[in-house]
Amino acid sequence: MNRREFTARSLAAAAGAALSPGRGYAATQNSTAPDPGAVPDPMIAQARFPEGFLWGVATASYQNEGAWNEDGKGESIWDRFTHTPGKVRGGVTGDVACDQYHLYPQDIALAKQLNLKSYRFSIWWPRIQPTGVGSPNMKGVDHYSRFVDALLEAGIRPWCTMYHWDLPQALEDRGGWPNRELANYFADYAGILARHLGDRITVWAPFNMPWAIAFMGYAAGALPPSGTSFSDFLKAAHTLALAQGEAHRAVKAASPKATVGSAYEMAPAYPKTDSDDDRAAAARYHAMNNVFFLEAAMHGRYPNAFIGEPPLDVMGFRAGDEKLLYAPLDWVGFHYYTRRVVSDASKEKFQSGGNFSGTEIEGNSPGGRDPYTRFRAAMPTEGPLTEAGLEVWPRGIYDLVSKITRDYNHPIIEITESGCGYLDSPDEEKHGRIPDSRRILWYRETLAELARAIADGAKVRAYHAWTLLDNFQWAEGYTERYGLIYTDFRNQKRTIKDSGYWYGRVAVSNRLDV
């Protein structure tokens, strides 16, 4: 499997929800629909969103800002990673990206033009603390203060992710997330943010995709620091869960206005067959990939994701940690891109000796993905694929939102990321217009299913499209485009795509047939 396929399938969504009987993968294969998973036009036409629903976009610091070494910013693990030959497609970096560090006023003006009411952005930790510890770099703080003020002036809610994969390299040199001490360092950082920005930012999430930070960085080797140790993954996951709780308390202590939620990666996982074993495997996948950190925050414990006893000793769990994990969220946020199909591998001999050598979508690894969860997960291709290689499956967002609603007593939900990658570019014959009709269809169908979940009782208050601008797309560099706005990376010109104009109309009308 090449890196493009590996990363595209692994990063966008990696989780699973065990679904009700009769909804197994085998059942869907028998569908006679010409386009499996498609949403009928009448359902799209009838879809409505409640008054006051918050339409927004999600972005990330490294993917947009550039200015990687300006105004006292320290080196991050992504700076080190992209500057290492062979790590990123095309040998490119995020040194400039969309240059949003300098161009943010025009980008916020574009967001306002699209009638957006919520803007999810992240803060680059080494821009605030160059080495991850110590006093704040006030030039970095002042930049984000101006950024937040510009959003508020535009009538847009500032929504802050404290960490979107950009660990200060100096902290990685101290052992990275497997080092338990990082939980306290992160809490100090979170407190700095809340003290300086908490008078204006009221919506916070500690981490973007904490499972991916731990798994893709320390077990699968796909993200920096490119580790391939499953035990390091478990240690990193525990540190991140502790840091989630500590940051929650630090932000609440510094800012009375603060509400703290999450930005978890989630996707519904369907059992490959209707067998009890495959259903149990899908439940383990859901527990490990979907709600591992959610359970830690809400209940001070980890879910039953393992065959046998949880490997708490490997994780570095200490007496009293359950109290540190517990930090009930004010609302639950998660991403949606696509689904997974899961099968059991618990009855096979696990042959890797505990070392991890691949991705969670490996289909034929002996004994399953790892020695503790013992399942296989795959991304199906029954539905059409986006140009980023992800299956289009709108029904998945309904199943996922409905399950989280049931299992967590109808919490307030925000969709923190959701979108699709297509490479549409300006059409000279249409005077530079960008007619990205496939992206519009993806959103129409996915949002129709979200509207159905709301009509059935889910308390969803916001949807954040990924993303505002075409940007630096991690290990894929600039070869994938998810934006509602086209970025010409040669000159930083922004052009609103047809999907952007359509999304702007949706944001005004709360309906999809616009």
Secondary structure, DSSP 8 states (H G I E B T S, - for coil): --HHHHHHHHHS--------TT-SHHHHHT---SSTT---HHHHHH-B--TT-EEEEE--HHHH---TTSTT---BHHHHHHTSTTSSGGG--SSSTT-HHHHHHHHHHHHHHTT--EEEEE--HHHHSTTSSSS--HHHHHHHHHHHHHHHHTT-EEEEEEESS--BHHHHTTT-TTSTTHHHHHHHHHHHHHHHHTTT--EEEEEB-HHHHHHHHHTS-SSTT---BHHHHHHHHHHHHHHHHHHHHHHHHH-TT-EE--BB----EEESSSSHHHHHHHHHHIIIIISHHHHHHHHSS--S-SSSS--HHHHT--TTHHHHH----SSEEEEES--EEEEE-TTS---STTB--S-TT-S--TT-SSTTT-EEEE---SS-B-TTS-B--THHHHHHHHHHHHHTTS-EEEEEEE--------BGGGTTB---HHHHHHHHHHHHHHHHHHHTT-EEEEEEEE-SB----GGGTTS----SEEEETTTTEEEE-HHHHHHHHHHHHSBS--
